[in-house]
Amino acid sequence: MVGRKLTERLVKDGQLNGQAITRLVLHDVIQPEAPQASFEIAALASDFSQPGEAEKLIASRPDVIFHLAAIVSGEAEADLEKGYRINLDGTRFLFDAIRHVGDGYCPRLVFTSSIAVFGAPFPDAIGDEFFLTPLTSYGTQKAIGELLLADYTRRGFFDGIGIRLPTICVRPGKPNKAASGFFSSIIREPLSGQEAVLPVAEDVRHAHASPRSAVGFLMHAATLDTARLGPRRNLTMPSVSVTVAEQIESLRRIAGEKVAARIRREPDADIMRMVAGWPRRFDAGRAQSLGFRAETSFDEIIRLHIEDELAGKIAG
């Protein structure tokens, strides 16, 4: 989802950091759709966690690399081997493919990490200096990726920056296997006239940013003067911290009681266990000082979804 929206933004702008885009390579395990653009777009499908595949992607020596690939949280927890193969082995294969090019090649690499790298117990607000103690396999895989990124950047193999994304909400499209998916579904489905299941208590608090903000984070990370980061190459993105009850109240305020009534409470012990170990509120002062921006209210996040995905219309 974020990859598609990032592609749309790059196609629309036609440039990055003041330089015209001459070629864009889209890669996924499933053949990605290449949109029409004023520059060349190549769409490739392969599993980059397999030896030799990452080298093919790096052969053209791209100037900027957005690494978005991941097995999402719920699936990474359910399938240990698959999670580590994609989220860790694939990441290292990519990093090493860049390293082996040599000859002074040093691209900007933007790595999408996650707030799942943090684990309880938490302070009231988590700053960038808070230590990494992930309580899920997904968070562990992302934390290892952060360490690799910092070390490979230190050694001059690429110019890396890792951005810890909050939960992206409201995600368009169909639900995926992310344990956090219900945060989006309890807004997305009711707005489209469908019922949604809420598997956790309404006092659960979490941090969110919109898909539009996620794309903004990636674009800004690709153009930021990384000398301002120093050796601390991974940073937490701004977000809106709200409880599930506050999410629902925002939905009710914007769309009405009939829409909010489409949420069905159905507790799920496995999801509640995972959510209990997730962070709730962040101090993103460092990212904000570097120019990263996000929404300031959950109402704003819902309105952006209605504008961007529903053409301004809410199902009655």
DRENNU-410406 format. One record per residue (C-alpha): residue number from 0; residue in one letter; x, y, z. Coordinates in steps of 0.5 Angstrom, whole numbers, plus 500, padded with zeros to 3 digits. Last residue first. Layout:
residues N
<pt><resi>NUM</resi><resn>A</resn><u>X</u><v>Y</v><w>Z</w></pt>
...
//
This chain:
residues 316
<pt><resi>315</resi><resn>G</resn><u>450</u><v>511</v><w>510</w></pt>
<pt><resi>314</resi><resn>A</resn><u>457</u><v>510</v><w>506</w></pt>
<pt><resi>313</resi><resn>I</resn><u>461</u><v>516</v><w>506</w></pt>
<pt><resi>312</resi><resn>K</resn><u>464</u><v>520</v><w>500</w></pt>
<pt><resi>311</resi><resn>G</resn><u>469</u><v>525</v><w>500</w></pt>
<pt><resi>310</resi><resn>A</resn><u>472</u><v>521</v><w>494</w></pt>
<pt><resi>309</resi><resn>L</resn><u>473</u><v>515</v><w>498</w></pt>
<pt><resi>308</resi><resn>E</resn><u>480</u><v>513</v><w>498</w></pt>
<pt><resi>307</resi><resn>D</resn><u>484</u><v>520</v><w>498</w></pt>
<pt><resi>306</resi><resn>E</resn><u>479</u><v>525</v><w>501</w></pt>
<pt><resi>305</resi><resn>I</resn><u>475</u><v>520</v><w>506</w></pt>
<pt><resi>304</resi><resn>H</resn><u>482</u><v>517</v><w>508</w></pt>
<pt><resi>303</resi><resn>L</resn><u>485</u><v>524</v><w>509</w></pt>
<pt><resi>302</resi><resn>R</resn><u>479</u><v>526</v><w>514</w></pt>
<pt><resi>301</resi><resn>I</resn><u>480</u><v>520</v><w>518</w></pt>
<pt><resi>300</resi><resn>I</resn><u>487</u><v>522</v><w>519</w></pt>
<pt><resi>299</resi><resn>E</resn><u>485</u><v>529</v><w>521</w></pt>
<pt><resi>298</resi><resn>D</resn><u>480</u><v>527</v><w>526</w></pt>
<pt><resi>297</resi><resn>F</resn><u>486</u><v>523</v><w>529</w></pt>
<pt><resi>296</resi><resn>S</resn><u>489</u><v>529</v><w>531</w></pt>
<pt><resi>295</resi><resn>T</resn><u>496</u><v>532</v><w>530</w></pt>
<pt><resi>294</resi><resn>E</resn><u>498</u><v>529</v><w>523</w></pt>
<pt><resi>293</resi><resn>A</resn><u>505</u><v>528</v><w>521</w></pt>
<pt><resi>292</resi><resn>R</resn><u>511</u><v>532</v><w>520</w></pt>
<pt><resi>291</resi><resn>F</resn><u>519</u><v>530</v><w>519</w></pt>
<pt><resi>290</resi><resn>G</resn><u>523</u><v>537</v><w>518</w></pt>
<pt><resi>289</resi><resn>L</resn><u>530</u><v>535</v><w>522</w></pt>
<pt><resi>288</resi><resn>S</resn><u>527</u><v>538</v><w>529</w></pt>
<pt><resi>287</resi><resn>Q</resn><u>521</u><v>534</v><w>528</w></pt>
<pt><resi>286</resi><resn>A</resn><u>525</u><v>527</v><w>527</w></pt>
<pt><resi>285</resi><resn>R</resn><u>529</u><v>529</v><w>534</w></pt>
<pt><resi>284</resi><resn>G</resn><u>522</u><v>531</v><w>537</w></pt>
<pt><resi>283</resi><resn>A</resn><u>519</u><v>525</v><w>536</w></pt>
<pt><resi>282</resi><resn>D</resn><u>517</u><v>524</v><w>543</w></pt>
<pt><resi>281</resi><resn>F</resn><u>513</u><v>517</v><w>543</w></pt>
<pt><resi>280</resi><resn>R</resn><u>506</u><v>514</v><w>545</w></pt>
<pt><resi>279</resi><resn>R</resn><u>504</u><v>507</v><w>546</w></pt>
<pt><resi>278</resi><resn>P</resn><u>509</u><v>502</v><w>545</w></pt>
<pt><resi>277</resi><resn>W</resn><u>507</u><v>495</v><w>544</w></pt>
<pt><resi>276</resi><resn>G</resn><u>507</u><v>489</v><w>549</w></pt>
<pt><resi>275</resi><resn>A</resn><u>500</u><v>489</v><w>550</w></pt>
<pt><resi>274</resi><resn>V</resn><u>498</u><v>489</v><w>543</w></pt>
<pt><resi>273</resi><resn>M</resn><u>501</u><v>482</v><w>542</w></pt>
<pt><resi>272</resi><resn>R</resn><u>497</u><v>479</v><w>548</w></pt>
<pt><resi>271</resi><resn>M</resn><u>491</u><v>482</v><w>546</w></pt>
<pt><resi>270</resi><resn>I</resn><u>492</u><v>480</v><w>539</w></pt>
<pt><resi>269</resi><resn>D</resn><u>493</u><v>472</v><w>541</w></pt>
<pt><resi>268</resi><resn>A</resn><u>487</u><v>473</v><w>546</w></pt>
<pt><resi>267</resi><resn>D</resn><u>482</u><v>476</v><w>541</w></pt>
<pt><resi>266</resi><resn>P</resn><u>476</u><v>479</v><w>543</w></pt>
<pt><resi>265</resi><resn>E</resn><u>470</u><v>480</v><w>539</w></pt>
<pt><resi>264</resi><resn>R</resn><u>467</u><v>487</v><w>539</w></pt>
<pt><resi>263</resi><resn>R</resn><u>463</u><v>489</v><w>533</w></pt>
<pt><resi>262</resi><resn>I</resn><u>464</u><v>496</v><w>530</w></pt>
<pt><resi>261</resi><resn>R</resn><u>458</u><v>498</v><w>525</w></pt>
<pt><resi>260</resi><resn>A</resn><u>455</u><v>502</v><w>530</w></pt>
<pt><resi>259</resi><resn>A</resn><u>460</u><v>507</v><w>528</w></pt>
<pt><resi>258</resi><resn>V</resn><u>457</u><v>508</v><w>522</w></pt>
<pt><resi>257</resi><resn>K</resn><u>450</u><v>509</v><w>525</w></pt>
<pt><resi>256</resi><resn>E</resn><u>453</u><v>514</v><w>530</w></pt>
<pt><resi>255</resi><resn>G</resn><u>455</u><v>519</v><w>525</w></pt>
<pt><resi>254</resi><resn>A</resn><u>461</u><v>520</v><w>520</w></pt>
<pt><resi>253</resi><resn>I</resn><u>466</u><v>525</v><w>523</w></pt>
<pt><resi>252</resi><resn>R</resn><u>464</u><v>525</v><w>530</w></pt>
<pt><resi>251</resi><resn>R</resn><u>463</u><v>518</v><w>530</w></pt>
<pt><resi>250</resi><resn>L</resn><u>469</u><v>516</v><w>527</w></pt>
<pt><resi>249</resi><resn>S</resn><u>473</u><v>521</v><w>532</w></pt>
<pt><resi>248</resi><resn>E</resn><u>469</u><v>517</v><w>538</w></pt>
<pt><resi>247</resi><resn>I</resn><u>471</u><v>511</v><w>535</w></pt>
<pt><resi>246</resi><resn>Q</resn><u>479</u><v>513</v><w>535</w></pt>
<pt><resi>245</resi><resn>E</resn><u>478</u><v>516</v><w>542</w></pt>
<pt><resi>244</resi><resn>A</resn><u>475</u><v>509</v><w>544</w></pt>
<pt><resi>243</resi><resn>V</resn><u>481</u><v>506</v><w>541</w></pt>
<pt><resi>242</resi><resn>T</resn><u>486</u><v>510</v><w>545</w></pt>
<pt><resi>241</resi><resn>V</resn><u>490</u><v>515</v><w>541</w></pt>
<pt><resi>240</resi><resn>S</resn><u>497</u><v>517</v><w>540</w></pt>
<pt><resi>239</resi><resn>V</resn><u>498</u><v>521</v><w>534</w></pt>
<pt><resi>238</resi><resn>S</resn><u>505</u><v>520</v><w>530</w></pt>
<pt><resi>237</resi><resn>P</resn><u>512</u><v>523</v><w>529</w></pt>
<pt><resi>236</resi><resn>M</resn><u>517</u><v>518</v><w>526</w></pt>
<pt><resi>235</resi><resn>T</resn><u>522</u><v>515</v><w>530</w></pt>
<pt><resi>234</resi><resn>L</resn><u>529</u><v>515</v><w>528</w></pt>
<pt><resi>233</resi><resn>N</resn><u>535</u><v>511</v><w>526</w></pt>
<pt><resi>232</resi><resn>R</resn><u>542</u><v>513</v><w>523</w></pt>
<pt><resi>231</resi><resn>R</resn><u>545</u><v>515</v><w>530</w></pt>
<pt><resi>230</resi><resn>P</resn><u>552</u><v>516</v><w>527</w></pt>
<pt><resi>229</resi><resn>G</resn><u>551</u><v>523</v><w>526</w></pt>
<pt><resi>228</resi><resn>L</resn><u>544</u><v>525</v><w>524</w></pt>
<pt><resi>227</resi><resn>R</resn><u>545</u><v>532</v><w>521</w></pt>
<pt><resi>226</resi><resn>A</resn><u>550</u><v>529</v><w>516</w></pt>
<pt><resi>225</resi><resn>T</resn><u>544</u><v>526</v><w>513</w></pt>
<pt><resi>224</resi><resn>D</resn><u>542</u><v>532</v><w>509</w></pt>
<pt><resi>223</resi><resn>L</resn><u>535</u><v>530</v><w>508</w></pt>
<pt><resi>222</resi><resn>T</resn><u>533</u><v>528</v><w>501</w></pt>
<pt><resi>221</resi><resn>A</resn><u>531</u><v>521</v><w>501</w></pt>
<pt><resi>220</resi><resn>A</resn><u>528</u><v>521</v><w>508</w></pt>
<pt><resi>219</resi><resn>H</resn><u>524</u><v>527</v><w>506</w></pt>
<pt><resi>218</resi><resn>M</resn><u>521</u><v>523</v><w>501</w></pt>
<pt><resi>217</resi><resn>L</resn><u>520</u><v>517</v><w>506</w></pt>
<pt><resi>216</resi><resn>F</resn><u>517</u><v>521</v><w>511</w></pt>
<pt><resi>215</resi><resn>G</resn><u>512</u><v>524</v><w>506</w></pt>
<pt><resi>214</resi><resn>V</resn><u>510</u><v>517</v><w>504</w></pt>
<pt><resi>213</resi><resn>A</resn><u>508</u><v>515</v><w>511</w></pt>
<pt><resi>212</resi><resn>S</resn><u>505</u><v>522</v><w>512</w></pt>
<pt><resi>211</resi><resn>R</resn><u>500</u><v>521</v><w>506</w></pt>
<pt><resi>210</resi><resn>P</resn><u>499</u><v>514</v><w>509</w></pt>
<pt><resi>209</resi><resn>S</resn><u>496</u><v>517</v><w>515</w></pt>
<pt><resi>208</resi><resn>A</resn><u>500</u><v>517</v><w>522</w></pt>
<pt><resi>207</resi><resn>H</resn><u>498</u><v>513</v><w>528</w></pt>
<pt><resi>206</resi><resn>A</resn><u>501</u><v>511</v><w>535</w></pt>
<pt><resi>205</resi><resn>H</resn><u>497</u><v>506</v><w>540</w></pt>
<pt><resi>204</resi><resn>R</resn><u>493</u><v>506</v><w>546</w></pt>
<pt><resi>203</resi><resn>V</resn><u>488</u><v>500</v><w>548</w></pt>
<pt><resi>202</resi><resn>D</resn><u>483</u><v>503</v><w>553</w></pt>
<pt><resi>201</resi><resn>E</resn><u>477</u><v>500</v><w>548</w></pt>
<pt><resi>200</resi><resn>A</resn><u>479</u><v>493</v><w>549</w></pt>
<pt><resi>199</resi><resn>V</resn><u>482</u><v>489</v><w>543</w></pt>
<pt><resi>198</resi><resn>P</resn><u>479</u><v>484</v><w>538</w></pt>
<pt><resi>197</resi><resn>L</resn><u>475</u><v>490</v><w>534</w></pt>
<pt><resi>196</resi><resn>V</resn><u>471</u><v>487</v><w>528</w></pt>
<pt><resi>195</resi><resn>A</resn><u>469</u><v>491</v><w>523</w></pt>
<pt><resi>194</resi><resn>E</resn><u>462</u><v>491</v><w>519</w></pt>
<pt><resi>193</resi><resn>Q</resn><u>461</u><v>494</v><w>512</w></pt>
<pt><resi>192</resi><resn>G</resn><u>458</u><v>501</v><w>509</w></pt>
<pt><resi>191</resi><resn>S</resn><u>465</u><v>503</v><w>507</w></pt>
<pt><resi>190</resi><resn>L</resn><u>466</u><v>508</v><w>512</w></pt>
<pt><resi>189</resi><resn>P</resn><u>465</u><v>502</v><w>517</w></pt>
<pt><resi>188</resi><resn>E</resn><u>470</u><v>498</v><w>513</w></pt>
<pt><resi>187</resi><resn>R</resn><u>475</u><v>503</v><w>514</w></pt>
<pt><resi>186</resi><resn>I</resn><u>475</u><v>506</v><w>521</w></pt>
<pt><resi>185</resi><resn>I</resn><u>475</u><v>499</v><w>525</w></pt>
<pt><resi>184</resi><resn>S</resn><u>479</u><v>496</v><w>519</w></pt>
<pt><resi>183</resi><resn>S</resn><u>485</u><v>501</v><w>520</w></pt>
<pt><resi>182</resi><resn>F</resn><u>486</u><v>500</v><w>528</w></pt>
<pt><resi>181</resi><resn>F</resn><u>484</u><v>492</v><w>526</w></pt>
<pt><resi>180</resi><resn>G</resn><u>490</u><v>491</v><w>522</w></pt>
<pt><resi>179</resi><resn>S</resn><u>495</u><v>492</v><w>528</w></pt>
<pt><resi>178</resi><resn>A</resn><u>496</u><v>484</v><w>528</w></pt>
<pt><resi>177</resi><resn>A</resn><u>499</u><v>485</v><w>521</w></pt>
<pt><resi>176</resi><resn>K</resn><u>496</u><v>479</v><w>516</w></pt>
<pt><resi>175</resi><resn>N</resn><u>493</u><v>484</v><w>511</w></pt>
<pt><resi>174</resi><resn>P</resn><u>486</u><v>487</v><w>511</w></pt>
<pt><resi>173</resi><resn>K</resn><u>483</u><v>489</v><w>504</w></pt>
<pt><resi>172</resi><resn>G</resn><u>485</u><v>496</v><w>501</w></pt>
<pt><resi>171</resi><resn>P</resn><u>486</u><v>503</v><w>504</w></pt>
<pt><resi>170</resi><resn>R</resn><u>490</u><v>503</v><w>511</w></pt>
<pt><resi>169</resi><resn>V</resn><u>487</u><v>508</v><w>515</w></pt>
<pt><resi>168</resi><resn>C</resn><u>492</u><v>508</v><w>519</w></pt>
<pt><resi>167</resi><resn>I</resn><u>499</u><v>507</v><w>518</w></pt>
<pt><resi>166</resi><resn>T</resn><u>502</u><v>504</v><w>525</w></pt>
<pt><resi>165</resi><resn>P</resn><u>508</u><v>508</v><w>527</w></pt>
<pt><resi>164</resi><resn>L</resn><u>514</u><v>508</v><w>522</w></pt>
<pt><resi>163</resi><resn>R</resn><u>521</u><v>507</v><w>525</w></pt>
<pt><resi>162</resi><resn>I</resn><u>525</u><v>511</v><w>519</w></pt>
<pt><resi>161</resi><resn>G</resn><u>532</u><v>508</v><w>518</w></pt>
<pt><resi>160</resi><resn>I</resn><u>537</u><v>512</v><w>514</w></pt>
<pt><resi>159</resi><resn>G</resn><u>543</u><v>510</v><w>510</w></pt>
<pt><resi>158</resi><resn>D</resn><u>548</u><v>513</v><w>506</w></pt>
<pt><resi>157</resi><resn>F</resn><u>551</u><v>506</v><w>503</w></pt>
<pt><resi>156</resi><resn>F</resn><u>558</u><v>502</v><w>504</w></pt>
<pt><resi>155</resi><resn>G</resn><u>561</u><v>507</v><w>508</w></pt>
<pt><resi>154</resi><resn>R</resn><u>563</u><v>503</v><w>514</w></pt>
<pt><resi>153</resi><resn>R</resn><u>559</u><v>507</v><w>518</w></pt>
<pt><resi>152</resi><resn>T</resn><u>553</u><v>506</v><w>514</w></pt>
<pt><resi>151</resi><resn>Y</resn><u>554</u><v>499</v><w>514</w></pt>
<pt><resi>150</resi><resn>D</resn><u>554</u><v>499</v><w>521</w></pt>
<pt><resi>149</resi><resn>A</resn><u>548</u><v>504</v><w>522</w></pt>
<pt><resi>148</resi><resn>L</resn><u>544</u><v>499</v><w>517</w></pt>
<pt><resi>147</resi><resn>L</resn><u>546</u><v>493</v><w>520</w></pt>
<pt><resi>146</resi><resn>L</resn><u>544</u><v>495</v><w>527</w></pt>
<pt><resi>145</resi><resn>E</resn><u>537</u><v>498</v><w>524</w></pt>
<pt><resi>144</resi><resn>G</resn><u>536</u><v>491</v><w>520</w></pt>
<pt><resi>143</resi><resn>I</resn><u>537</u><v>487</v><w>527</w></pt>
<pt><resi>142</resi><resn>A</resn><u>532</u><v>492</v><w>530</w></pt>
<pt><resi>141</resi><resn>K</resn><u>527</u><v>490</v><w>524</w></pt>
<pt><resi>140</resi><resn>Q</resn><u>528</u><v>483</v><w>525</w></pt>
<pt><resi>139</resi><resn>T</resn><u>527</u><v>483</v><w>533</w></pt>
<pt><resi>138</resi><resn>G</resn><u>520</u><v>487</v><w>532</w></pt>
<pt><resi>137</resi><resn>Y</resn><u>518</u><v>482</v><w>527</w></pt>
<pt><resi>136</resi><resn>S</resn><u>519</u><v>477</v><w>532</w></pt>
<pt><resi>135</resi><resn>T</resn><u>516</u><v>480</v><w>537</w></pt>
<pt><resi>134</resi><resn>L</resn><u>517</u><v>483</v><w>544</w></pt>
<pt><resi>133</resi><resn>P</resn><u>523</u><v>488</v><w>542</w></pt>
<pt><resi>132</resi><resn>T</resn><u>528</u><v>491</v><w>547</w></pt>
<pt><resi>131</resi><resn>L</resn><u>531</u><v>497</v><w>543</w></pt>
<pt><resi>130</resi><resn>F</resn><u>533</u><v>502</v><w>548</w></pt>
<pt><resi>129</resi><resn>F</resn><u>530</u><v>509</v><w>549</w></pt>
<pt><resi>128</resi><resn>E</resn><u>535</u><v>514</v><w>546</w></pt>
<pt><resi>127</resi><resn>D</resn><u>530</u><v>516</v><w>540</w></pt>
<pt><resi>126</resi><resn>G</resn><u>525</u><v>518</v><w>545</w></pt>
<pt><resi>125</resi><resn>I</resn><u>519</u><v>514</v><w>548</w></pt>
<pt><resi>124</resi><resn>A</resn><u>513</u><v>518</v><w>552</w></pt>
<pt><resi>123</resi><resn>D</resn><u>510</u><v>515</v><w>559</w></pt>
<pt><resi>122</resi><resn>P</resn><u>516</u><v>511</v><w>560</w></pt>
<pt><resi>121</resi><resn>F</resn><u>515</u><v>504</v><w>557</w></pt>
<pt><resi>120</resi><resn>P</resn><u>516</u><v>497</v><w>560</w></pt>
<pt><resi>119</resi><resn>A</resn><u>515</u><v>494</v><w>555</w></pt>
<pt><resi>118</resi><resn>G</resn><u>518</u><v>493</v><w>548</w></pt>
<pt><resi>117</resi><resn>F</resn><u>521</u><v>498</v><w>542</w></pt>
<pt><resi>116</resi><resn>V</resn><u>523</u><v>495</v><w>536</w></pt>
<pt><resi>115</resi><resn>A</resn><u>515</u><v>495</v><w>534</w></pt>
<pt><resi>114</resi><resn>I</resn><u>516</u><v>502</v><w>533</w></pt>
<pt><resi>113</resi><resn>S</resn><u>518</u><v>500</v><w>526</w></pt>
<pt><resi>112</resi><resn>S</resn><u>523</u><v>500</v><w>521</w></pt>
<pt><resi>111</resi><resn>T</resn><u>523</u><v>502</v><w>513</w></pt>
<pt><resi>110</resi><resn>F</resn><u>530</u><v>503</v><w>511</w></pt>
<pt><resi>109</resi><resn>V</resn><u>532</u><v>509</v><w>506</w></pt>
<pt><resi>108</resi><resn>L</resn><u>538</u><v>508</v><w>503</w></pt>
<pt><resi>107</resi><resn>R</resn><u>542</u><v>513</v><w>499</w></pt>
<pt><resi>106</resi><resn>P</resn><u>547</u><v>510</v><w>494</w></pt>
<pt><resi>105</resi><resn>C</resn><u>554</u><v>509</v><w>496</w></pt>
<pt><resi>104</resi><resn>Y</resn><u>558</u><v>507</v><w>490</w></pt>
<pt><resi>103</resi><resn>G</resn><u>566</u><v>508</v><w>490</w></pt>
<pt><resi>102</resi><resn>D</resn><u>568</u><v>503</v><w>486</w></pt>
<pt><resi>101</resi><resn>G</resn><u>565</u><v>497</v><w>490</w></pt>
<pt><resi>100</resi><resn>V</resn><u>559</u><v>494</v><w>488</w></pt>
<pt><resi>99</resi><resn>H</resn><u>560</u><v>488</v><w>494</w></pt>
<pt><resi>98</resi><resn>R</resn><u>557</u><v>493</v><w>499</w></pt>
<pt><resi>97</resi><resn>I</resn><u>550</u><v>494</v><w>495</w></pt>
<pt><resi>96</resi><resn>A</resn><u>549</u><v>487</v><w>494</w></pt>
<pt><resi>95</resi><resn>D</resn><u>551</u><v>486</v><w>502</w></pt>
<pt><resi>94</resi><resn>F</resn><u>545</u><v>491</v><w>504</w></pt>
<pt><resi>93</resi><resn>L</resn><u>540</u><v>487</v><w>499</w></pt>
<pt><resi>92</resi><resn>F</resn><u>542</u><v>480</v><w>502</w></pt>
<pt><resi>91</resi><resn>R</resn><u>542</u><v>483</v><w>509</w></pt>
<pt><resi>90</resi><resn>T</resn><u>535</u><v>485</v><w>508</w></pt>
<pt><resi>89</resi><resn>G</resn><u>533</u><v>479</v><w>505</w></pt>
<pt><resi>88</resi><resn>D</resn><u>536</u><v>475</v><w>510</w></pt>
<pt><resi>87</resi><resn>L</resn><u>533</u><v>479</v><w>516</w></pt>
<pt><resi>86</resi><resn>N</resn><u>525</u><v>481</v><w>514</w></pt>
<pt><resi>85</resi><resn>I</resn><u>525</u><v>476</v><w>508</w></pt>
<pt><resi>84</resi><resn>R</resn><u>528</u><v>470</v><w>511</w></pt>
<pt><resi>83</resi><resn>Y</resn><u>527</u><v>471</v><w>519</w></pt>
<pt><resi>82</resi><resn>G</resn><u>519</u><v>472</v><w>518</w></pt>
<pt><resi>81</resi><resn>K</resn><u>519</u><v>466</v><w>513</w></pt>
<pt><resi>80</resi><resn>E</resn><u>522</u><v>462</v><w>518</w></pt>
<pt><resi>79</resi><resn>L</resn><u>518</u><v>464</v><w>524</w></pt>
<pt><resi>78</resi><resn>D</resn><u>511</u><v>463</v><w>521</w></pt>
<pt><resi>77</resi><resn>A</resn><u>506</u><v>466</v><w>526</w></pt>
<pt><resi>76</resi><resn>E</resn><u>510</u><v>471</v><w>529</w></pt>
<pt><resi>75</resi><resn>A</resn><u>512</u><v>474</v><w>522</w></pt>
<pt><resi>74</resi><resn>E</resn><u>505</u><v>473</v><w>520</w></pt>
<pt><resi>73</resi><resn>G</resn><u>502</u><v>478</v><w>525</w></pt>
<pt><resi>72</resi><resn>S</resn><u>507</u><v>483</v><w>525</w></pt>
<pt><resi>71</resi><resn>V</resn><u>508</u><v>484</v><w>517</w></pt>
<pt><resi>70</resi><resn>I</resn><u>513</u><v>480</v><w>513</w></pt>
<pt><resi>69</resi><resn>A</resn><u>517</u><v>486</v><w>510</w></pt>
<pt><resi>68</resi><resn>A</resn><u>519</u><v>490</v><w>504</w></pt>
<pt><resi>67</resi><resn>L</resn><u>520</u><v>497</v><w>504</w></pt>
<pt><resi>66</resi><resn>H</resn><u>527</u><v>498</v><w>502</w></pt>
<pt><resi>65</resi><resn>F</resn><u>527</u><v>505</v><w>498</w></pt>
<pt><resi>64</resi><resn>I</resn><u>533</u><v>506</v><w>494</w></pt>
<pt><resi>63</resi><resn>V</resn><u>536</u><v>512</v><w>492</w></pt>
<pt><resi>62</resi><resn>D</resn><u>542</u><v>513</v><w>487</w></pt>
<pt><resi>61</resi><resn>P</resn><u>540</u><v>506</v><w>483</w></pt>
<pt><resi>60</resi><resn>R</resn><u>547</u><v>502</v><w>481</w></pt>
<pt><resi>59</resi><resn>S</resn><u>544</u><v>499</v><w>475</w></pt>
<pt><resi>58</resi><resn>A</resn><u>546</u><v>492</v><w>478</w></pt>
<pt><resi>57</resi><resn>I</resn><u>543</u><v>493</v><w>484</w></pt>
<pt><resi>56</resi><resn>L</resn><u>537</u><v>489</v><w>483</w></pt>
<pt><resi>55</resi><resn>K</resn><u>540</u><v>484</v><w>480</w></pt>
<pt><resi>54</resi><resn>E</resn><u>545</u><v>483</v><w>486</w></pt>
<pt><resi>53</resi><resn>A</resn><u>539</u><v>483</v><w>490</w></pt>
<pt><resi>52</resi><resn>E</resn><u>537</u><v>476</v><w>487</w></pt>
<pt><resi>51</resi><resn>G</resn><u>543</u><v>472</v><w>487</w></pt>
<pt><resi>50</resi><resn>P</resn><u>541</u><v>468</v><w>494</w></pt>
<pt><resi>49</resi><resn>Q</resn><u>534</u><v>468</v><w>495</w></pt>
<pt><resi>48</resi><resn>S</resn><u>531</u><v>473</v><w>500</w></pt>
<pt><resi>47</resi><resn>F</resn><u>530</u><v>478</v><w>494</w></pt>
<pt><resi>46</resi><resn>D</resn><u>524</u><v>474</v><w>492</w></pt>
<pt><resi>45</resi><resn>S</resn><u>523</u><v>476</v><w>485</w></pt>
<pt><resi>44</resi><resn>A</resn><u>518</u><v>480</v><w>480</w></pt>
<pt><resi>43</resi><resn>L</resn><u>521</u><v>486</v><w>477</w></pt>
<pt><resi>42</resi><resn>A</resn><u>517</u><v>493</v><w>474</w></pt>
<pt><resi>41</resi><resn>A</resn><u>521</u><v>497</v><w>470</w></pt>
<pt><resi>40</resi><resn>I</resn><u>519</u><v>505</v><w>469</w></pt>
<pt><resi>39</resi><resn>E</resn><u>522</u><v>509</v><w>464</w></pt>
<pt><resi>38</resi><resn>F</resn><u>521</u><v>517</v><w>465</w></pt>
<pt><resi>37</resi><resn>S</resn><u>515</u><v>521</v><w>464</w></pt>
<pt><resi>36</resi><resn>A</resn><u>510</u><v>516</v><w>467</w></pt>
<pt><resi>35</resi><resn>Q</resn><u>505</u><v>511</v><w>466</w></pt>
<pt><resi>34</resi><resn>P</resn><u>504</u><v>506</v><w>472</w></pt>
<pt><resi>33</resi><resn>A</resn><u>508</u><v>500</v><w>473</w></pt>
<pt><resi>32</resi><resn>E</resn><u>504</u><v>494</v><w>476</w></pt>
<pt><resi>31</resi><resn>P</resn><u>508</u><v>490</v><w>481</w></pt>
<pt><resi>30</resi><resn>Q</resn><u>509</u><v>483</v><w>479</w></pt>
<pt><resi>29</resi><resn>I</resn><u>509</u><v>479</v><w>486</w></pt>
<pt><resi>28</resi><resn>V</resn><u>515</u><v>478</v><w>490</w></pt>
<pt><resi>27</resi><resn>D</resn><u>516</u><v>486</v><w>489</w></pt>
<pt><resi>26</resi><resn>H</resn><u>520</u><v>490</v><w>485</w></pt>
<pt><resi>25</resi><resn>L</resn><u>519</u><v>497</v><w>482</w></pt>
<pt><resi>24</resi><resn>V</resn><u>525</u><v>500</v><w>478</w></pt>
<pt><resi>23</resi><resn>L</resn><u>524</u><v>508</v><w>477</w></pt>
<pt><resi>22</resi><resn>R</resn><u>529</u><v>511</v><w>471</w></pt>
<pt><resi>21</resi><resn>T</resn><u>530</u><v>518</v><w>469</w></pt>
<pt><resi>20</resi><resn>I</resn><u>528</u><v>522</v><w>475</w></pt>
<pt><resi>19</resi><resn>A</resn><u>529</u><v>529</v><w>475</w></pt>
<pt><resi>18</resi><resn>Q</resn><u>534</u><v>532</v><w>480</w></pt>
<pt><resi>17</resi><resn>G</resn><u>531</u><v>537</v><w>485</w></pt>
<pt><resi>16</resi><resn>N</resn><u>531</u><v>533</v><w>491</w></pt>
<pt><resi>15</resi><resn>L</resn><u>527</u><v>528</v><w>487</w></pt>
<pt><resi>14</resi><resn>Q</resn><u>524</u><v>529</v><w>481</w></pt>
<pt><resi>13</resi><resn>G</resn><u>518</u><v>527</v><w>477</w></pt>
<pt><resi>12</resi><resn>D</resn><u>513</u><v>530</v><w>482</w></pt>
<pt><resi>11</resi><resn>K</resn><u>507</u><v>526</v><w>480</w></pt>
<pt><resi>10</resi><resn>V</resn><u>511</u><v>519</v><w>478</w></pt>
<pt><resi>9</resi><resn>L</resn><u>515</u><v>520</v><w>485</w></pt>
<pt><resi>8</resi><resn>R</resn><u>508</u><v>521</v><w>489</w></pt>
<pt><resi>7</resi><resn>E</resn><u>504</u><v>515</v><w>485</w></pt>
<pt><resi>6</resi><resn>T</resn><u>510</u><v>511</v><w>487</w></pt>
<pt><resi>5</resi><resn>L</resn><u>510</u><v>513</v><w>494</w></pt>
<pt><resi>4</resi><resn>K</resn><u>503</u><v>511</v><w>494</w></pt>
<pt><resi>3</resi><resn>R</resn><u>504</u><v>504</v><w>491</w></pt>
<pt><resi>2</resi><resn>G</resn><u>510</u><v>503</v><w>496</w></pt>
<pt><resi>1</resi><resn>V</resn><u>505</u><v>505</v><w>502</w></pt>
<pt><resi>0</resi><resn>M</resn><u>500</u><v>500</v><w>500</w></pt>
//
